[in-house]
Amino acid sequence: MAEDAKASAAGEAAPASSTVVASNDLKVVVHPIVLLSVVDHFNRVAKDTKKRVVGMLLGTVSKGVVDVLSCYAVPFEEDERDLKIWYLDHSYHEQMFSMYRKVNASEKLVGWYSTGPKIKPGDLQIDALVRRYCPNPVMVIVDVKPKALGIPTEAYRAIEEIREGQQQQWTFQHVPSEIGAMESEEVGVEHLLRDVKDTTISTLANQVTQKLGALKGLVARLLEVDAYLRNVLEGRIPVNHRIIYQLQDIFNLLPNLNVDELVKAFAVKTNDMISPSTSPR
């Protein structure tokens, strides 16, 4: 449902020997260590400024899934008055990538990251530079100060676009992204969250906050679905049958709340929860 992000600029063509995966069949999975590294990079270099930081992403590509397993920072500067003027130390990148290969040869260069928080005018040129080292890089924008609900990452891939009466151009196309973790990473994240947990907040308050966040997220998704369906009905965007099928599956999975046994079960559970707090002491 997300619209493709567009930004036009000239770029270098990818090597002819590269295997191109269609963006519609591509998915980017960002692992927790990458998010921690990006936030640490931002806090060290650009905290309390309007600057952004840039780095390289390492991982694997298999069956249309880009697993971003690690990353490293790269020296980067750009002119605040003209964002098309920038400098990226590719010699530093070459040295870092060479050292990473000695530690873990299975991880390849899969793309680059930026703390955006949006696409900038010079990003297509940066992507063209990264294509010298990686045939089909993905660009992941990590929001280090997320204000909205949802995951703090947006992924894009540069594609060639030919418009009638115009020269061939490169443009960014949105790619689905998600946060994923292996079992060992999940254990590490749980220990980290346990260390940063605020002990002054009660368990009940945490549970209420989590449920409130989940409900806000559900409302946001429902509003997104509503906006999409309205746009389709009014002819603003074409029908995407894959999205319609997924919505139909969601509606089919909704439980029937008019069953007497289910209503009784809800009532019993509610009474059991309320009775301890209302019983006389």
C-alpha positions, -999 to +999 in steps of 0.1 A: +000+000+000+030+023+003+035+044-028+068+042-046+091+070-035+104+089-066+135+110-070+150+116-104+187+120-112+213+106-135+233+075-124+256+048-134+242+016-149+246-016-129+271-042-142+256-063-169+266-095-152+245-088-121+213-107-113+185-083-108+156-093-084+123-075-091+115-051-063+080-066-061+096-099-051+122-084-027+120-081+010+146-065+034+150-080+069+169-057+093+184-074+124+186-057+158+224-053+159+221-031+128+196-008+145+218-005+176+249+002+155+231+029+135+218+046+166+253+045+182+268+060+150+242+088+150+247+096+187+285+097+183+286+119+152+253+138+147+235+140+180+217+174+186+225+185+150+205+184+117+231+162+101+226+126+091+250+097+091+257+071+064+272+036+064+273+003+046+251-027+052+264-063+052+244-095+050+231-122+027+207-124-002+186-156-007+154-162-026+145-125-028+152-119+010+179-095+019+191-103+054+209-072+068+231-088+096+257-061+104+269-027+093+297-002+097+299+036+096+316+055+068+328+092+070+302+113+053+296+151+049+271+171+029+265+208+023+236+219+043+228+247+017+230+223-012+223+187-004+235+175-038+270+184-027+284+156-005+315+136+003+317+099+012+351+084+020+351+053-003+387+045+005+377+041+042+349+018+031+372-004+010+395-008+040+367-016+064+351-040+040+384-058+035+388-063+073+352-075+077+358-101+050+386-115+070+363-119+100+332-132+082+336-140+046+299-152+043+286-116+047+285-096+015+279-059+008+241-056+003+236-019+004+239+012+025+220+031+053+211+067+061+194+083+090+174+105+066+148+106+079+136+110+043+152+106+008+176+134+001+185+149-033+219+133-034+209+098-025+207+086-061+243+097-066+254+079-034+235+048-046+254+050-079+287+051-060+277+020-039+268+002-071+305+002-080+309-023-051+275-040-050+254-047-082+219-041-067+222-023-034+193-016-011+190+017+007+176+015+042+166+047+060+167+043+098+147+068+118+167+072+150+140+094+165+108+076+156+077+096+165+051+074+148+041+039+155+056+011+135+091-001+126+118+026+122+130+015+088+121+021+052+139+003+024+143+013-012+160+001-044+171+022-073+156+011-106+159+024-142+128+042-155+121+052-191+095+079-196+081+088-230+100+116-246+126+117-218+160+101-212+165+070-191+166+079-154+171+062-121+144+064-094+139+049-060+112+022-056+099+012-022+107-023-009+089-040+020+110-042+052+107-058+086+127-064+118+139-099+122+162-117+146+177-151+151+173-170+184+206-158+198+198-122+189+164-124+206+180-135+238+205-106+236+177-081+230+157-094+259+187-090+283+193-055+269+156-045+275+158-059+310+188-037+317+172-005+304+138-012+319+126+016+342+122+000+376+101+029+389+072+019+366+049-009+378+043-040+358+006-031+355+015+003+340+038-014+315+011-038+305-014-009+300+012+011+280+019-019+258-018-026+252-024+011+244+005+011+219-009-020+203-044-005+200-029+027+185-010+006+160-042-013+151-061+020+146-033+033+124-034+002+102-072+003+099-071+040+089-044+030+062-067+003+049-097+027+049-077+053+030-065+028+004-100+014-002-114+050-006-087+059-031-096+027-051-133+035-051-127+070-062-104+059-090-073+077-077-052+045-077-056+012-095-068-020-078-041-042-064-056-077-063-030-090-040-039-064-014-076-072-018-070-109-013-050-102+018-078-080+032-103-108+024-082-133+043-081-109+073-119-106+073-123-144+070-101-148+101-122-125+123-141-145+150-178-147+151-186-128+184-224-136+182-218-172+194-235-177+229-206-198+242-180-171+233-202-144+249-205-165+281-167-172+282-160-134+279-184-126+307-170-153+330-134-141+323-144-105+329-162-113+362-132-134+374-109-104+368-131-079+385-142-099+415-108-098+434-107-060+432-143-055+443-144-082+471-146-067+507-114-068+527 
